[in-house]
């Protein structure tokens, strides 16, 4: 497999350089029919959430290695190109144009941040570039509030489905049935609020409080005190690792330890940074590499273990994201076989015809021609994981398997 790692697209420093870049881009067809056999990503490969890009890379590389060793697809070996967007939407937009126009890749693989996926929606439509999300779970990534989504697909969780899943688990573990919400002030966090509220309405319950925070906030004590004083004994958390650590340390300072049920923005990295404070935090997911695996998943793990020099599956910091990425590549491969050529429109149309047994689930079919079913992993395959002794583990293998109320 060929792995090309490049920095994000940067603005040319001179007018001449700008003209040269414009000439290169202009020479590439905006809606190229014959695309290259490259799978490209705009991922978070540096900065505080670089581990998320690494998690996607592991799943993508492993699947591509297997496919290429078996002869490739349609007589050609697949090539992987990755650009670093550092979690910034503007960089993701630039990278998307480069992938679709200059590199002319057949498909793009999404990264971690929902705001990035939201930012590239019009670019993907303009270029006609199929996109496969493997982590970012925002509902509006797939189910657009206006316009028609023709090019964005996802092998991941969806917040509209995650919300009732988390609320049900939160209520199961709440002695008082008083649940609060903590969410980040981004397109992802804010977009989840109506999903949670709709889930609560369906359960005929009300959240006792909703508190938000900004990225890089270090002290969340004020928000937590308000939720504590409102009577919450269980919190739904919608955020990522750095702020989750800040939240746990703030809880420790104010002497309050509610049950936390989280969307999957947090990873096994939290077990390293927060230590014992993370024990008992529950997280939604689609797959766990720890415990007994079926023969195929075990073979995949052994390959990753060797390739990435890992000691144990607990080191896969985003276990679900890595598994999603692995299955997504095989879904794309099956669609290319059906399409019969490296044609983006034919690939998109073929995705609706794919039936494939993955390591997460059986995709039958992977997608349907409705806005709702541009997501391939259904809620029936969602799982609950728990932090235990620093590792993100299937809840059944931890002391937190049964609600205590």
Secondary structure, DSSP 8 states (H G I E B T S, - for coil): -EEEEE------SSHHHHHHHHHHHHHS-TT-SS-EEEEEEEE--SSTTHHHHHHHHHHHHHHHHHHHHTT-BTTB--EEEEEE-TT-HHHHHHHHHIIIIIS-EEEEE--S-HHHHHHTHHHHHHHT-EEEESS---HHHHS-SSS--SSEEESS--HHHHHHHHHHHHHHH-SS--EEEEEESSHHHHHHHHHHHHHHHHTT---SEEEEE-TT----HHHHHHHHHTT-SEEEEE--HHHHHHHHHHHHHHT---EEEE-TT--THHHHHHGGGGTT-EEEES---SS---HHHHHHHHHHHHHTT-SSGGG-TTHHHHHHHHHHHHHHHHHHHHH-SS-HHHHHHHHTT-EEE-SS-EEESS--SSSGGGB-S-GGG-EEEEEETTEEEEGGGSTTSS---
